[in-house]
Amino acid sequence: MHNHLPDIKNNFSEWYNEVIYKAQLVDHSPVRGTMVVMPYGTAIWEQIQNVLDKQIKETGHRNALFPLFIPKSFLEKEKEHVAGFSPEFAVVTHAGGKDLEEPLIVRPTSETIIHHMFSRWIKSWRDLPLKINQWCSVVRWEMRPRPFLRTTEFFWQEGHTAHATEKEALEEVDLMVLEYQKLIEGFLAIPIIMGKKTEKEKFPGAVMTKTFEGIMPDGKALQMGTSHYLSQNFAHAFDMKFQDKEGNLSYPYLTSWGVTTRLIGAMVMMHGDQKGLIIPPKIAPIQVVIIPIIKKNANEAEIMDYAKKLHQELKNQNILCHLDEDQHNTPGTKFYHWELRGVPLRIEIGAQECEKNTLTCVNRVNNEKQIISRSDAAKNIDFLLKNIQELLFSQAKKREKELLGTTKTLNDFIEIIENNRSAKTNWCGKSSCEEKLKEHKASIRCIVADAVQSNNCFVCNEKSNHEIIAARAY
């Protein structure tokens, strides 16, 4: 009895598409390009939310909720912003039985409506910094949807801040990148490469976009999230002025930053295997599954009692644990079920375990079996979960190293890309050289360092100014 998933090595994309449905993270939606996130998928998102929401609040931001509809004129106030999003807009022109005087855009992102409110709220330097975050969904009309990676409607958090000085705003941009790194590396066990976007790739209306990219097992890069320095562009557009300490009228410096449900897709791709998902313990909605194994002539009541007591004890120690009491399925069927869903640790309890006062623990990552003593269960299980978390990160880090080739020439770059890897290389900064990558369905994912003079541009061979990561991307 197998899950019959497509071969992960040769059909990575098909494997991804099937595993997210079979593991019941998502289901098909009747609206093209959108997804229904099922309870198990939502439970993972809630775990991510809980961690990040705490970080956001601890760094002095507060949550608010803003409208879903944005007047079309708001988006037109910032020219680059509207140009960057216009093909993706969903527009409401008719409501309440009549045509609207002004069309409304279903939010693709909330800079404009939040900045409209900021201009009402910020009057003096005492009102700054203003640091707001919201959890919501946004709509961007997507031509090639893939659940979690690209959908017409997706779920995210978006932070928006206003500062009295440029220095503070730039510090905010960096602060949030580091907070995201803590979440993604520390909890999702995904190594990331941090840098900034090129002019061509940055957020519409931003002066600078910082990004963090993950290299997926198929060698493609995935943008995991971004943090933008908006400077005063939107402040001017929305007439956002305040009286500074000297009594002069000034415009605040603005930032915005966000991560989305794409993090779930990243986690699926980064850690999954032929049996299905593997969810890092720190983010798993179920960290441990207990499976009673009742053979013929076994004392069922004794085994169930032993399992239930363990279940309660682990719950009391804040270990997220599930006791599978299903009478209809065989233990083998249950193993496959929970392996597919990526539960990091399985505990098997049969007559032998009861007799010897032990637990049989099976690690989802490498299938290793360990017999541990029942008496110090919670402590030992906690230790096993920590090991699984570290193992997932070190495996991912090792693979990242293998998938990142270094190149000095365009020919080498093409070879690296064709072999399903990403490339670290040097770039002169000219857009003509950046455009060249399009021919190979690749792009500059991020600039990891500036003023790197020692090497030449991999396209034109002139002096290089930037060290970059270039790859095909999701």
C-alpha positions in Angstrom: 0.0 0.0 0.0 1.9 3.0 -1.3 1.0 6.7 -1.9 2.1 6.3 -5.6 3.4 9.8 -5.8 5.2 10.8 -9.0 9.0 10.3 -8.9 10.4 13.2 -7.0 13.7 13.1 -8.7 12.5 13.2 -12.3 9.0 14.7 -12.0 9.5 17.3 -9.2 6.8 19.6 -10.5 4.2 16.7 -10.8 5.3 15.4 -7.4 4.6 18.8 -5.8 1.2 19.2 -7.5 0.1 15.8 -6.3 1.5 15.8 -2.7 -0.2 19.0 -1.7 -3.6 17.5 -2.6 -3.0 14.0 -1.3 -1.7 15.3 2.0 -4.9 17.5 2.2 -3.2 20.9 2.4 -5.4 22.3 -0.4 -8.3 21.4 -2.6 -9.4 22.7 -6.0 -11.5 25.8 -5.9 -14.4 26.6 -8.3 -12.8 30.0 -9.0 -9.9 29.6 -11.5 -6.5 30.5 -10.0 -7.7 30.4 -6.4 -7.2 27.7 -3.8 -9.1 26.3 -0.8 -6.6 25.8 2.0 -7.9 22.8 4.0 -7.7 22.4 7.8 -4.3 20.7 7.7 -2.8 23.4 5.4 -4.4 26.1 7.5 -3.0 24.6 10.7 0.5 24.9 9.2 -0.2 28.5 8.2 -1.5 29.2 11.7 1.8 27.8 13.2 3.8 30.2 10.9 1.4 33.1 11.8 1.8 32.5 15.5 5.6 32.6 15.3 5.8 35.6 13.0 3.0 37.6 14.7 4.9 37.3 18.0 8.1 38.6 16.3 6.2 41.4 14.7 4.7 42.5 18.0 7.9 42.2 19.9 9.6 44.5 17.4 7.1 47.3 18.2 4.5 46.8 15.4 0.8 46.6 15.9 -1.9 44.8 13.9 -4.7 46.7 12.2 -7.3 45.8 9.5 -7.8 47.8 6.3 -10.5 47.6 3.6 -10.4 45.0 0.8 -11.5 47.7 -1.7 -9.3 50.5 -2.8 -10.5 53.5 -4.9 -8.9 53.4 -8.4 -7.7 56.9 -8.0 -5.5 55.9 -5.0 -3.5 53.5 -7.1 -3.0 56.1 -9.8 -1.4 58.5 -7.4 1.9 56.6 -7.5 2.7 56.1 -11.2 5.3 53.3 -11.0 3.1 51.5 -8.5 0.0 51.4 -10.8 2.1 50.5 -13.8 3.7 47.6 -12.0 0.4 46.1 -10.9 -2.1 47.2 -13.6 -2.4 43.9 -15.6 -3.1 42.0 -12.4 -5.9 44.2 -11.1 -9.4 42.9 -10.4 -11.8 45.8 -10.7 -15.3 46.2 -9.3 -17.4 48.5 -11.5 -20.9 47.5 -10.6 -22.4 47.1 -7.1 -25.7 47.5 -5.3 -27.5 47.2 -8.6 -25.8 50.1 -10.3 -22.6 51.3 -11.9 -20.1 52.7 -9.4 -19.1 56.4 -9.7 -15.5 55.4 -9.2 -14.3 51.8 -9.9 -12.8 49.9 -6.9 -9.7 47.7 -7.1 -9.6 44.5 -5.0 -6.4 45.1 -3.1 -3.3 43.6 -4.8 -1.3 45.2 -1.8 -2.3 47.9 0.6 0.3 50.6 0.4 -2.1 53.2 -1.1 -5.0 52.8 1.3 -2.7 52.5 4.3 -0.8 55.6 3.2 -4.0 57.5 2.8 -4.8 56.7 6.5 -1.2 57.5 7.5 -1.6 61.0 6.0 -4.5 61.5 8.4 -2.8 60.0 11.5 0.7 61.6 11.2 0.8 65.2 12.2 3.9 65.6 14.3 7.2 63.9 14.9 5.7 62.6 18.1 3.4 60.3 15.9 6.5 58.6 14.5 7.6 55.9 14.0 4.2 54.5 13.0 4.5 50.7 12.6 1.5 48.8 11.4 0.9 45.2 10.2 -2.1 43.4 8.8 -2.9 39.7 8.1 -5.2 39.4 5.1 -5.6 38.1 1.6 -4.8 40.0 -1.6 -5.8 39.5 -5.2 -3.4 39.6 -8.3 -4.8 38.1 -11.4 -2.5 35.1 -12.0 -2.0 33.6 -15.5 -0.2 30.4 -14.4 -1.5 29.5 -11.0 0.1 26.9 -8.7 -1.3 26.4 -5.2 0.8 28.2 -2.5 3.4 29.4 -5.1 1.2 31.6 -7.3 -2.5 32.0 -6.9 -4.9 34.8 -7.8 -5.9 35.2 -4.2 -3.3 34.5 -1.5 -2.9 34.9 2.2 -0.1 37.0 3.7 1.0 39.6 6.2 1.9 43.1 5.1 3.8 45.5 7.3 3.8 49.2 6.6 5.9 51.8 8.6 6.6 55.5 8.6 9.7 57.1 10.0 11.1 60.6 10.7 14.5 59.9 9.1 15.9 57.9 6.2 18.3 56.1 8.6 15.4 54.7 10.7 13.5 53.6 7.6 16.6 51.7 6.3 17.1 50.1 9.7 13.5 48.9 9.6 14.0 47.3 6.2 17.0 45.4 7.5 15.3 44.5 10.8 12.4 42.8 9.1 14.7 40.8 6.8 16.4 39.5 9.9 13.1 38.7 11.6 12.1 36.7 8.5 15.4 34.9 8.5 14.7 33.8 12.1 11.4 32.4 11.0 12.4 30.7 7.8 15.8 29.3 8.9 14.9 28.7 12.5 11.4 27.3 12.2 10.9 26.2 8.6 14.5 24.9 8.4 15.0 26.5 5.0 18.4 28.2 4.3 18.0 31.5 2.5 20.2 33.8 0.5 19.7 37.5 1.2 20.3 40.4 -1.0 18.6 43.1 -3.0 16.6 43.2 -6.2 17.8 44.8 -9.4 16.1 48.0 -10.6 14.1 45.9 -13.0 13.0 43.3 -10.4 12.2 45.6 -7.4 8.7 46.3 -6.1 6.7 48.9 -8.2 7.2 52.3 -6.5 10.0 51.2 -4.2 13.5 52.8 -4.1 15.0 49.5 -3.0 13.8 46.0 -2.4 15.6 43.5 -0.2 14.8 39.9 -0.8 15.5 36.5 0.5 15.6 33.5 -1.9 15.6 29.8 -1.3 17.1 27.3 -3.8 14.6 24.5 -4.2 15.7 20.9 -4.8 15.0 21.2 -8.5 17.6 24.0 -8.7 15.1 26.8 -9.2 15.0 29.9 -6.9 11.9 30.8 -4.9 11.5 34.3 -3.6 10.5 33.7 0.0 9.6 37.3 0.9 10.6 41.0 0.5 11.2 44.1 2.5 11.0 47.5 0.6 12.4 50.9 1.2 9.8 53.2 -0.3 11.6 56.4 0.7 9.2 59.5 0.4 7.6 58.6 -3.0 4.2 57.6 -1.5 4.4 60.3 1.2 4.5 62.9 -1.6 1.8 61.1 -3.6 -0.5 61.1 -0.5 0.5 64.5 0.9 1.7 62.9 4.1 3.3 65.7 6.0 4.4 66.2 9.7 5.9 68.9 11.8 9.5 67.9 12.7 11.3 68.7 15.9 12.5 72.0 14.4 9.0 73.0 13.5 9.4 72.5 9.7 7.0 70.5 7.6 8.6 67.2 6.5 7.6 64.0 4.6 8.1 60.7 6.4 10.2 57.9 5.0 8.2 54.7 4.4 8.7 51.0 4.3 6.7 47.9 3.6 7.4 44.2 3.9 5.6 40.8 3.7 5.6 37.0 3.4 2.8 34.8 2.1 1.4 31.3 2.1 4.1 30.6 -0.4 6.2 29.7 2.6 4.1 26.5 2.9 5.0 25.7 -0.8 8.6 26.3 0.0 8.5 24.0 3.0 6.8 21.2 1.0 9.4 21.4 -1.8 12.4 21.8 0.5 11.9 18.9 2.8 9.5 16.5 1.0 10.4 13.0 -0.2 9.0 10.0 -2.1 6.6 9.2 0.8 5.2 12.8 1.0 5.7 15.8 3.2 8.2 16.2 6.0 7.2 19.1 8.3 9.9 20.6 10.6 8.9 19.9 14.2 8.9 23.6 15.2 6.2 24.4 12.6 4.3 21.0 12.5 0.7 21.1 13.7 1.2 17.5 14.8 4.8 16.8 16.0 4.2 13.3 17.2 1.7 10.6 16.2 1.0 7.7 18.5 0.0 4.4 16.9 -1.3 1.6 19.0 -0.4 -1.8 17.5 -2.9 -4.5 18.6 -2.1 -8.0 17.4 -4.2 -11.1 17.9 -4.5 -12.2 21.6 -3.0 -8.9 22.8 -4.5 -7.0 25.8 -6.1 -4.2 23.9 -7.3 -2.4 27.0 -3.8 -2.3 28.4 -2.2 -1.0 25.2 -4.8 1.7 24.7 -4.5 2.8 28.4 -0.7 3.0 27.9 -1.1 5.0 24.7 -3.7 7.4 26.2 -1.6 8.1 29.3 1.4 8.9 27.1 -0.8 11.1 24.9 -1.9 13.1 27.9 1.6 13.4 29.3 3.0 14.8 26.0 0.2 17.3 25.7 0.8 18.5 29.2 4.4 19.1 28.1 3.2 21.2 25.1 4.2 18.6 22.6 1.7 18.7 19.7 0.6 15.1 19.6 -2.1 12.9 18.1 -3.3 9.5 19.1 -4.6 7.5 16.1 -7.4 5.4 17.6 -8.9 4.5 14.2 -10.2 0.9 14.4 -10.7 0.4 10.7 -7.2 0.8 9.3 -4.1 -1.4 9.8 -1.0 0.0 11.4 0.7 -0.1 8.0 -2.0 2.0 6.4 -1.7 4.5 9.3 2.1 4.7 8.9 1.6 5.7 5.2 -1.1 8.2 6.1 1.0 10.0 8.7 4.2 9.8 6.6 2.3 11.4 3.7 1.3 14.2 6.0 4.9 14.7 7.2 4.5 14.2 10.9 8.1 14.3 12.1 8.0 11.5 14.8 5.9 8.3 15.0 5.6 6.3 18.3 4.5 2.7 18.0 3.0 1.0 21.1 2.3 -2.7 21.2 2.3 -5.5 23.8 6.1 -5.5 24.0 6.4 -1.8 24.7 3.8 -2.1 27.6 5.7 -5.1 29.0 9.2 -3.5 28.9 8.0 0.0 29.7 9.5 1.4 26.5 8.4 3.4 23.4 9.4 2.7 19.8 10.1 6.0 18.0 10.5 6.3 14.2 12.1 9.4 12.7 10.2 10.6 9.6 13.4 12.0 7.9 15.6 8.9 7.9 13.2 6.2 9.1 15.5 5.5 12.0 14.0 3.5 14.9 14.9 4.2 18.5 13.7 2.4 21.6 13.4 4.9 24.5 12.4 4.5 28.1 8.8 5.3 28.9 9.8 7.0 32.2 11.4 10.1 30.8 9.3 10.2 27.6 8.6 13.9 27.2 12.2 14.9 27.7 13.5 12.2 25.3 10.9 13.0 22.7 11.7 16.7 22.9 15.3 15.8 22.3 14.4 13.7 19.2 12.3 16.5 17.8 15.2 19.0 18.2 17.5 16.5 16.3 15.0 16.2 13.5 14.7 20.0 13.2 18.5 20.3 13.0 18.8 17.4 10.6 16.4 19.0 8.2 18.2 22.3 8.2 21.7 20.7 7.7 20.4 18.5 4.9 18.9 21.6 3.2 22.0 23.6 3.7 24.2 20.8 2.2 21.9 20.6 -0.9 21.9 24.4 -1.3 25.7 24.2 -1.6 25.4 21.5 -4.3 22.8 23.4 -6.3 24.7 26.7 -6.3 27.4 26.7 -9.1 29.9 29.5 -9.5 30.5 30.8 -13.0 32.5 33.5 -14.8 31.0 33.2 -18.3 27.6 33.1 -20.0 28.4 29.7 -21.5 29.1 28.2 -18.0 26.0 29.9 -16.7 23.8 28.3 -19.4 25.3 24.9 -18.6 24.6 25.3 -14.9 21.0 26.4 -15.6 20.4 23.6 -18.0 21.7 21.1 -15.3 18.9 22.4 -13.0 21.1 24.5 -10.7 21.4 28.1 -9.7 24.5 30.3 -10.3 26.6 32.7 -8.3 28.4 35.1 -10.6 29.3 38.7 -11.3 27.4 41.4 -13.2 28.4 44.9 -14.5 25.0 46.4 -13.6 23.9 47.1 -17.2 20.3 46.1 -18.0 21.3 44.8 -21.4 23.3 42.0 -19.7 20.4 41.4 -17.3 18.0 41.0 -20.3 20.3 38.4 -21.8 19.2 36.0 -19.1 15.6 36.1 -20.3 16.7 34.0 -23.4 17.4 31.2 -20.9 14.2 31.7 -18.9 16.4 33.0 -16.0 16.7 36.2 -14.0 18.9 37.9 -11.4 17.3 36.7 -8.2 19.3 39.0 -5.9 22.5 41.1 -5.6 24.4 39.6 -2.7 27.2 42.2 -2.7 28.1 45.5 -4.3 31.4 46.9 -5.5 32.9 43.6 -6.2 35.7 44.7 -8.5 37.8 41.5 -8.6 35.8 39.8 -11.4 34.3 40.6 -14.7 30.7 40.5 -15.8 29.7 37.0 -16.9 27.9 38.4 -20.0 29.9 41.3 -21.4 33.2 40.6 -19.6 33.6 44.2 -18.5 34.4 45.2 -15.0 31.9 43.9 -12.5 30.1 45.9 -9.8 27.9 43.3 -8.3 28.0 39.7 -7.1 24.7 38.1 -7.9 22.6 34.9 -7.7 21.0 34.2 -11.1 18.5 31.3 -11.7 15.3 30.1 -13.1 12.6 30.9 -10.7 9.1 30.0 -9.5 
